[in-house]
Amino acid sequence: MIFALISVLILTSPFTLWLFVIRRYCLRNGMGYTPGAAWDVTMWIDWQEASEMAAQRKDRGMILWCRLFLAIKLLFSAVGLLVLAAGLAGM
């Protein structure tokens, strides 16, 4: 049971980090443009805006959150590519 909870928290971490940290930061500072596209596009735009805004304001806490978000997204992409490659190799 605890393994399932930890798994869900890890798998939803990019979305959770975006929704409760990055998105709130953007909305609080007058950004948070939603292009009407998929939520993943909105997530990426919010991350870019938050990164730029934090760099201008020298907000070190938000810069760390944005770096963590990018690291998680890159890690998930790398794992996804490895799983895809392993699946194609098994064909």
N, C-alpha and C positions, 0 to 999 in steps of 0.2 A: 504494500500500500504506500509506504513512504517513498519507495523507488518510483512509483507512478507519479506521485506529486512532484518529486525532484525532476523527473523527466519532462513533465508538462511545463514546469517553471523554466527549465533550460530551453526547451523548444520554442517557447513564446517570449523569450527574453528580448529579442529585437523589437517586437511589437509592444511589449510592456514598457520598455525603456523609452520608446518613441512616444507612446500615449501619455505616460505619466511624468516624463521629464522634458523631453525635447519639444513636444507639441505645446505643453503648458508654457514653456519658456517663450516660444514664438508668439503665442496668443497674448501673453502678458505684456510683450513688448511691441505689439501692434503688427506682427507679421502673421504667419499662418495662412498663407495663400493656398486655397484648395482649387486645383485646376479642373476638377470634375472628372479626373481620371481615376484609375485604380488606387486603392489605399497605399500600395507600395510606392507609387509615384509621389503621392502626397508626403509619405514618410521621408523619401529621399530629398524632396524640396525643403521640407522643414529642417532636416539635418543640415543641409547646405546653408540655409538662412541662419540657423542657430550657431553654426560654426563661425560664419562671417561676423555676426553680431557679437558673439563672445570674444572674438579676436579684437574687434574694434573697441569694445568696452574693457578689455583685459580681464574678463571674468574667468579666472582659472578653474573654478569648479565646473562651469559649463563646458569649457574646453576639454576637461577630462571626461565628462559624460559623452561628448561628441566623439572623442577618440575611442572610448569604450564601445560605443554603438558601431563605429566603423570597423573596429577589430572583430566584433561579433559577426557582423554581416560578411566580412571577408572570410572568417573561419567557417561559417555556414556554407558559403559559396565553394570553398575549397573542399569541404567534406562532401558536398553535393556532387562536385566534379569527380571525386574519387569513387563515390558510389556508382555514378554513371559509367565511369571507365571500367569498374569491376563488373558491372552488369553487361557491358558490351563485350568484355573479354570472355565472359562465360557463355556467350552465344555460340 
